[in-house]
């Protein structure tokens, strides 16, 4: 048999194997597969629409979203890790909610609580990832046996670090690329030592701010425009809430006072361990 024919046969075999794998996964995980393909279909439709509207930045966001949606599957395949279906579905929906709904459909500005909800859930999920990292280490090495308190403390610190790095990224995008990822907040009072005319480090208070002018032009926003500070601190605060919540339940799960049926939906495992459990 010639090399060309062998190559064609190999391609056909690979396609058939991939198709068989998809069918098997569809039967085994119908909800996850349905959510994944529906979200991809919607994103592709939005991409086409934005392209014909000439919104090429939004086209880039759609392409980025499609890549991010493949992230969980790539991680599972590359690192031989099983991501629970519940966790994977929530991650996929969050990616869609942040990029397509939040950015392209302007949910961040239309619904003030949209960003807060996503950051709170992100704090919970990143704490779950941090928790899983240590759990995977505990299971794969007989030398590593960390206490429940340390596992949960690491989970909390991991989540808060990811949250802080994300805020650095938002500030960097705003500073270097003139975006507005750190959404501004309209305030009606101002308290600052910079307003002290004698420079005695005395806090001066301005109340009931109804208008602000820049270069002689009124902004017409009904107050003082805070540039990202309140948004950043609020994001970190709700990330803290999500992180503490998961770490709290994670602690009781590890010490055996919680059955953990809910928490196990957010804990990564080795694929080999899952196979062993299924065989038993």
N, C-alpha and C positions, 0 to 999 in steps of 0.2 A: 504493500500500500504506500502511495506517495505521501510526502510530508504535508502537502496541501490538503489531501483528503483526511489525513490524521488530524490536522488543525481544525478542519470543518467539523469533524466528528466530535472533537473535544469541546468545541463551542456549543454544538447541539446538546451534548451531554451536560455541560455546565448550565445551559438554559433550562433543560428539563429538571435538573436537580434544584435549581433556584425556584422554579415554578412549583415543584413538589414541596419544597420547604415552605413556600408562601401558603400553599393550600393547607399544609399541616398546621402552620401557625394560626391560620384563620379558624380552623376547627378547634384548636386548643385555647386560643385567646381572641375570641370574636369581638369583644368590646374594645380591646386595645387596638386591634387592627382596623376596626371600623372608625374609631376616633382619629387614628393616624391618617387614614386615607381621606376622610372627610375634611380634615384640617388642611391637608396638602391640596386638595381640590379647590377649596375656598381661596387659599393663598395664590394658587396659579391663576384663578379667575381674577383676583384683585390685581395681580401682576400685569395681566393682559390689559385690564381696564386702565391702570395707571400709565402703562406704556402709551396707549392711544391718546391719553389725556396730556401726555408730555411731561408727567411728573416722574422724572428719572431718578430722583432721590428716593421716592417711594418704591420704584422698581428695584433699587438696590436693597431697600429694607425687606422687600418680598423675597429676593434671592437669599438674603441673610437668614430670613425666617425658615426657608426651605432647608438650608444647611443645618440650622440649629435643630430643626425637627428630626433630623437624622442622627443627632448627637447621642441620644440614649442607646439606640441600636448599635452604633459604632463602638461605644464604650463597652457594651455587653460583649460584642464579638472580639474586640481587641484585648480586653483584660479578663475575659472568661468570667464575668460577673453577671449575676442575675439581678436585674432591677425589678422589684415587685410591680405588678401591673397598676396598682393604685397610684404608686409614686410616679410611674412613667406617664400615666394618663394626666395627672395633675401638672407635671412638668411640661408636657406638650400643650396643654390648655394655657398654661402661664406664658409660654413663649408666644402663642397666638394672641393672647390678651395684651401682652406688653407691646408687641411690634405692630400687629395689624389693627387691633382695636385701639390701643393706647396712642400710638404714634400716627398712623395713617388716618384713623377715624376720629382722632382728637379726643379720646375718652379721658385723657389726663386733664384736659382743661374743661371739658363738659361736665365731668363728674369728679368733684374734689376728693372723694374717698377712694377713687380707683387706684391711684398710686399708693395710697396708704395700705389698702388691702393686699396689693401685690407684694409690697415690701414686708408686711407681716407674715404672709405665707412663705416668702423667700427665706425669712429668718428661721421659720419652722423647718423647711426642707433642707436648708444648708446645715442646720444642726443635725438633721437625720443623716446627712452624708458624713459629717464629722464623726458621729456616733458609729456609723457603719465601718468607717476606716479602722477605728480601734478594734471593733468587734472582729473584723476580718483578720487583723493582726493576731488577736487572741486565739482565733481558731486555727490559724495556719502555723503557729509557732508554739512549741511547748515551753519555750523560755519566756514568753510574754504572757503575763497574767496580771493585768492592771485592775485596780480596784474600781468598783462602781462609781465612786465619787470622782476619780480621775477621768474615767471614760466620759462622764457627763460634763465635767469641767472642760475637757478638751472639746467636746461637742459644742458647748456654748462659745468657747474662745474661737473655734474654727468658724462658726457662723458669724460672729461679730467681726472677725478679720475680713471675711468675704464681703460683708456689708461695708466696712470702711474702705476696702480697695475699690468697690464699686463707686462710692462717693468720690474717691480720688479720680476715677475715670470720668465721672460726670463733670467734675470741675475742670479736668484737663481738656475735655471736648469743648466746654464753654469758653475756656480761656484761649486755647490755641486755634480752634476752628469756628469760633463765634456762634455756637449753637446755644440752645437754652434747655439743656437737660435738667439743670437745677431750676425747676420752675420757681418764679418769683412769687412773693407774697405781698399783698397790699395791707399796710399797717396804718393805724389811725393815731398812734402815739410814738414818740421817739425819746430815748433816754441815752445821752452821750456826754462824755467829758470833752469831746471835740467842740462842743458848742459853748464851752466856758470861755468867755472873752478874755479873762485874766490868766488863763492856763494854770489854774490852781488844782487841777484834777478833781474838780467838783462836777458831779453829774447834773446836767441841765435837762429839764423835762419839757417836752412839747406835747400838749394834749389836743385832742379833737382836730387832728390834721385832716383837712378836707380837700386840699389841693397842693400840688408841687409843681414848680416851674423849673425848666432846664433851659439855659441860654435864653431866658425871656419867654419861653413857650410853655404854656400849661400842658401837663401830661393828660389832664382830664380823666384821671383814674379814681378820683375820690379819696386819695390818701398817699402815704409814702410807699415807694416801691422798694421792698427789701430784695436784695440780689442773692437769692439762693440759700442764705443762712438758715432761715426757719425751715425750709424744705429739707435741708441736709440733716439738721438735728431731729426733725420729726421722723425722717426715714430711719435714722439710727435708733431712735426710741422704739419704733414699732418692730424693727429687726430684733431689738433686745427682748421685746415681749414674746415674739415668736421663738427665739432661741431658748429663753428661760422655760417656756411652756413645754417644748420638746424635752429639754434636759430634765425637767421635773418628772415627767412621766417615764423617761428613760431610766432614771435612777430606781424607781419602784419596780420597773420591769427587770432590772438586773439583780436586785436583791430578792426577787421572787415573790414580792407581795402583789404583783399584777400579772394576770395571765398573758397580757401582751398581744392578744389577738389583733387589736387595732394597731398597735405599734409595729408589729411585724410587717405590716403593709408598707412600712417606710424604711425597712432595714435591708441593705444590700447583702447578698450572700454569694458564695462561690457556686458556680454552676454544678460542679461535681457534688457539692453538699446537697443541692436540691435533687439531683438524680438519685442519690442514696436514700433520701427521705421518700421519694416517690416509689422506689423499689420496695422499701419496707412497708 
